[in-house]
Amino acid sequence: NMNDIELLQYVHETAEMGIQGLSSLDGQVRDEGLRRVLGQQSAEYRRIADQAEQLLRSLGEEPRDPGLLAKVSAEVLSTVKTLADPSPSNIAEMVIQGNTMGAAKSTRHLGDYSGCSREIRNLAERLLHTEEANAAQMKSFL
């Protein structure tokens, strides 16, 4: 059973991982349109992470540092750097893969969640919708 704090920690960590993963792509993205879209995605993750942090603090909890998880996620995305061709389509494909895996995890967490806070559930659903929208948005760059 997932309680409020566990779900909030998950949302916070996932959004932070998204931010770090996308920032690891900075400098690789040559396409102006792609850069703008990734910036918007990062900003939305930031809003979600900040809201999760506020809710955690209101429950007397500190947000966990995603630490290693985020570094791994950033490493995975920054393998784009080792690609011979950091083209928009290669970058888009990696972002799609990350968001698709994230959306599956978020769906599972929402299914397991047994808390009663509508606000917390809404935030987790917002994260899921963001992951799905991010993946869909990248398809035009493939």
C-alpha positions as CSV (number, residue, x, y, z in Angstrom):
1,N,0.0,0.0,0.0
2,M,1.3,3.4,-0.9
3,N,0.8,6.3,1.4
4,D,0.9,10.0,0.7
5,I,4.6,10.4,1.6
6,E,5.8,7.5,-0.6
7,L,3.9,8.7,-3.6
8,L,5.1,12.3,-3.1
9,Q,8.7,11.1,-2.8
10,Y,8.3,9.1,-6.0
11,V,6.8,12.2,-7.8
12,H,9.6,14.4,-6.5
13,E,12.4,12.0,-7.5
14,T,11.0,11.3,-10.9
15,A,10.5,15.0,-11.7
16,E,14.1,15.8,-10.5
17,M,15.4,12.9,-12.7
18,G,13.6,14.4,-15.6
19,I,15.2,17.8,-15.0
20,Q,18.7,16.3,-14.6
21,G,18.3,14.0,-17.6
22,L,17.2,16.9,-19.8
23,S,19.9,19.2,-18.6
24,S,22.5,16.5,-19.4
25,L,21.4,17.0,-23.1
26,D,22.3,20.7,-23.0
27,G,24.9,21.5,-25.5
28,Q,24.0,18.4,-27.6
29,V,20.8,19.9,-29.0
30,R,21.5,21.9,-32.2
31,D,17.9,22.1,-33.3
32,E,16.2,25.3,-32.0
33,G,12.7,23.8,-32.0
34,L,13.8,20.8,-30.1
35,R,15.7,22.9,-27.6
36,R,12.6,25.0,-26.9
37,V,10.4,22.0,-26.4
38,L,12.9,20.3,-24.0
39,G,13.1,23.6,-22.1
40,Q,9.4,23.6,-21.7
41,Q,9.4,20.0,-20.5
42,S,12.1,20.8,-18.0
43,A,10.1,23.8,-16.7
44,E,7.0,21.6,-16.2
45,Y,9.1,19.0,-14.3
46,R,10.4,21.8,-12.1
47,R,6.8,22.9,-11.3
48,I,5.9,19.4,-10.4
49,A,9.0,18.8,-8.3
50,D,8.4,22.1,-6.4
51,Q,4.8,21.2,-5.7
52,A,5.8,17.8,-4.4
53,E,8.4,19.4,-2.2
54,Q,5.9,21.8,-0.8
55,L,3.4,19.0,0.0
56,L,6.1,16.9,1.6
57,R,7.2,19.8,3.8
58,S,3.6,20.4,4.8
59,L,3.5,16.8,6.0
60,G,6.7,17.4,8.0
61,E,8.9,15.4,5.5
62,E,12.1,16.3,3.6
63,P,12.2,15.5,0.0
64,R,14.7,12.7,-0.6
65,D,17.6,13.6,-2.8
66,P,17.2,11.5,-6.0
67,G,21.0,11.3,-5.9
68,L,22.2,8.2,-7.6
69,L,19.0,7.5,-9.4
70,A,19.1,10.9,-11.1
71,K,22.7,10.5,-11.9
72,V,22.0,7.2,-13.6
73,S,19.1,8.7,-15.5
74,A,21.3,11.6,-16.6
75,E,24.1,9.2,-17.6
76,V,21.7,7.2,-19.7
77,L,20.5,10.3,-21.5
78,S,23.9,11.8,-21.9
79,T,25.1,8.7,-23.8
80,V,23.6,10.7,-26.6
81,K,27.0,12.5,-26.3
82,T,28.7,9.4,-27.4
83,L,26.5,9.0,-30.4
84,A,28.3,9.7,-33.6
85,D,25.2,11.7,-34.6
86,P,23.4,13.6,-31.8
87,S,20.6,14.4,-34.3
88,P,17.2,15.6,-33.2
89,S,15.8,12.1,-34.0
90,N,18.3,10.3,-31.8
91,I,17.7,12.7,-28.9
92,A,14.0,12.5,-29.4
93,E,14.1,8.7,-29.4
94,M,16.0,8.6,-26.1
95,V,13.6,11.1,-24.5
96,I,10.6,9.0,-25.7
97,Q,12.2,5.9,-24.2
98,G,12.7,7.6,-20.8
99,N,9.2,9.0,-20.7
100,T,7.6,5.7,-21.8
101,M,9.4,3.8,-19.0
102,G,8.5,6.6,-16.6
103,A,4.9,6.6,-17.6
104,A,4.7,2.8,-17.0
105,K,6.1,3.3,-13.5
106,S,3.8,6.2,-12.7
107,T,0.8,4.2,-13.8
108,R,1.9,1.3,-11.5
109,H,2.4,3.7,-8.5
110,L,-1.0,5.3,-9.1
111,G,-2.6,1.8,-9.2
112,D,-0.9,0.9,-5.9
113,Y,-1.7,4.2,-4.2
114,S,-4.0,3.8,-1.2
115,G,-3.8,7.3,0.3
116,C,-6.9,9.5,0.4
117,S,-5.4,12.9,-0.6
118,R,-7.0,14.1,-3.8
119,E,-4.3,16.8,-4.1
120,I,-1.5,14.3,-4.0
121,R,-3.2,11.9,-6.4
122,N,-3.7,14.8,-8.8
123,L,-0.1,15.7,-8.7
124,A,1.0,12.1,-9.5
125,E,-1.6,12.1,-12.4
126,R,-0.1,15.4,-13.6
127,L,3.4,13.7,-13.7
128,L,2.0,10.8,-15.7
129,H,0.2,13.1,-18.2
130,T,3.5,15.1,-18.5
131,E,5.5,11.9,-19.3
132,E,2.9,10.9,-21.9
133,A,2.7,14.4,-23.4
134,N,6.5,14.6,-23.5
135,A,6.8,11.4,-25.4
136,A,4.1,12.4,-27.9
137,Q,5.7,15.8,-28.4
138,M,9.0,14.2,-29.3
139,K,7.5,12.2,-32.2
140,S,7.5,15.1,-34.5
141,F,11.4,15.2,-34.2
142,L,11.8,11.5,-35.2
